Amino acid sequence: MKLDHPKSPFDASAREWVDFCLDFQTVAGFIAVFEQTWKEEFSSLEKHKGASYEKVEKLYSHLFGQRRYNDREVFYSARSRHYKQTR
């Protein structure tokens, strides 16, 4: 199968999706989407932290065909390590 590379300029919305997907695959990107979802959809309420995580995992699974983290606790540990490294 021959795969032709797309010609420039790319459609802006397609470019945004590609950029989003590339960023979302990183630890920092996943955490950023989690934080945004938790803040905007769940008002950063502690009791909704798990629901926010599951919503982001569902999006990740939909886009990439697998979960990013095995469970919430693994994610929370990765999030904590990420914040310690970026201080």
C-alpha positions as a LaTeX table, in Angstrom:
\begin{tabular}{lrrr}
\hline
Residue & $x$ (\AA) & $y$ (\AA) & $z$ (\AA) \\
\hline
Met1 & 0.00 & 0.00 & 0.00 \\
Lys2 & 1.36 & 3.38 & $-0.98$ \\
Leu3 & 1.00 & 6.13 & 1.61 \\
Asp4 & 1.12 & 9.64 & 0.21 \\
His5 & 1.93 & 12.42 & 2.61 \\
Pro6 & $-0.65$ & 15.21 & 2.72 \\
Lys7 & 0.06 & 18.45 & 0.94 \\
Ser8 & 0.36 & 21.74 & 2.82 \\
Pro9 & $-1.43$ & 23.72 & 4.02 \\
Phe10 & $-3.24$ & 21.31 & 6.32 \\
Asp11 & $-6.80$ & 21.93 & 7.32 \\
Ala12 & $-6.54$ & 23.89 & 10.59 \\
Ser13 & $-8.98$ & 21.68 & 12.48 \\
Ala14 & $-7.17$ & 18.51 & 11.38 \\
Arg15 & $-3.88$ & 20.03 & 12.50 \\
Glu16 & $-5.40$ & 20.87 & 15.89 \\
Trp17 & $-6.58$ & 17.26 & 16.31 \\
Val18 & $-3.16$ & 15.88 & 15.41 \\
Asp19 & $-1.47$ & 18.26 & 17.86 \\
Phe20 & $-4.01$ & 17.37 & 20.56 \\
Cys21 & $-3.52$ & 13.62 & 20.05 \\
Leu22 & 0.27 & 13.90 & 20.14 \\
Asp23 & 0.15 & 15.96 & 23.33 \\
Phe24 & $-2.53$ & 13.76 & 24.92 \\
Gln25 & $-0.26$ & 10.72 & 24.61 \\
Thr26 & 2.28 & 12.32 & 26.96 \\
Val27 & 2.02 & 12.25 & 30.74 \\
Ala28 & 1.84 & 16.05 & 30.85 \\
Gly29 & $-0.84$ & 16.12 & 28.16 \\
Phe30 & $-3.01$ & 13.52 & 29.87 \\
Ile31 & $-2.72$ & 15.40 & 33.15 \\
Ala32 & $-3.58$ & 18.70 & 31.44 \\
Val33 & $-6.76$ & 17.19 & 29.96 \\
Phe34 & $-7.63$ & 15.70 & 33.36 \\
Glu35 & $-7.13$ & 19.05 & 35.13 \\
Gln36 & $-9.18$ & 20.90 & 32.50 \\
Thr37 & $-12.00$ & 18.34 & 32.66 \\
Trp38 & $-12.01$ & 18.31 & 36.46 \\
Lys39 & $-12.12$ & 22.12 & 36.61 \\
Glu40 & $-14.61$ & 22.85 & 33.82 \\
Glu41 & $-17.01$ & 19.93 & 34.14 \\
Phe42 & $-16.73$ & 19.02 & 37.81 \\
Ser43 & $-15.84$ & 22.38 & 39.43 \\
Ser44 & $-12.65$ & 20.84 & 40.89 \\
Leu45 & $-14.68$ & 19.12 & 43.60 \\
Glu46 & $-12.62$ & 16.41 & 45.28 \\
Lys47 & $-15.56$ & 13.99 & 45.24 \\
His48 & $-15.64$ & 14.18 & 41.42 \\
Lys49 & $-11.94$ & 13.57 & 40.87 \\
Gly50 & $-12.51$ & 9.91 & 40.03 \\
Ala51 & $-15.31$ & 10.70 & 37.59 \\
Ser52 & $-13.08$ & 13.21 & 35.85 \\
Tyr53 & $-10.28$ & 10.66 & 35.57 \\
Glu54 & $-12.63$ & 8.02 & 34.14 \\
Lys55 & $-13.99$ & 10.48 & 31.58 \\
Val56 & $-10.46$ & 11.29 & 30.38 \\
Glu57 & $-9.53$ & 7.59 & 30.29 \\
Lys58 & $-12.63$ & 6.93 & 28.19 \\
Leu59 & $-11.55$ & 9.60 & 25.70 \\
Tyr60 & $-8.02$ & 8.17 & 25.61 \\
Ser61 & $-9.37$ & 4.65 & 25.03 \\
His62 & $-11.64$ & 5.92 & 22.28 \\
Leu63 & $-8.76$ & 7.65 & 20.47 \\
Phe64 & $-5.98$ & 5.10 & 21.01 \\
Gly65 & $-7.74$ & 1.79 & 21.64 \\
Gln66 & $-6.39$ & 1.23 & 25.16 \\
Arg67 & $-6.29$ & 2.79 & 28.59 \\
Arg68 & $-3.39$ & 5.09 & 29.48 \\
Tyr69 & $-3.20$ & 3.91 & 33.10 \\
Asn70 & $-4.26$ & 0.64 & 34.71 \\
Asp71 & $-6.34$ & 2.38 & 37.37 \\
Arg72 & $-6.85$ & 5.64 & 39.24 \\
Glu73 & $-4.17$ & 5.02 & 41.82 \\
Val74 & $-1.52$ & 4.50 & 39.13 \\
Phe75 & $-2.65$ & 7.76 & 37.50 \\
Tyr76 & $-2.62$ & 9.68 & 40.80 \\
Ser77 & 0.93 & 8.45 & 41.47 \\
Ala78 & 2.04 & 9.52 & 37.98 \\
Arg79 & 0.36 & 12.90 & 38.48 \\
Ser80 & 2.12 & 13.40 & 41.81 \\
Arg81 & 5.52 & 12.48 & 40.29 \\
His82 & 4.87 & 14.81 & 37.36 \\
Tyr83 & 4.19 & 17.76 & 39.66 \\
Lys84 & 7.28 & 16.99 & 41.78 \\
Gln85 & 9.44 & 16.96 & 38.63 \\
Thr86 & 8.04 & 20.19 & 37.23 \\
Arg87 & 8.52 & 22.30 & 40.36 \\
\hline
\end{tabular}
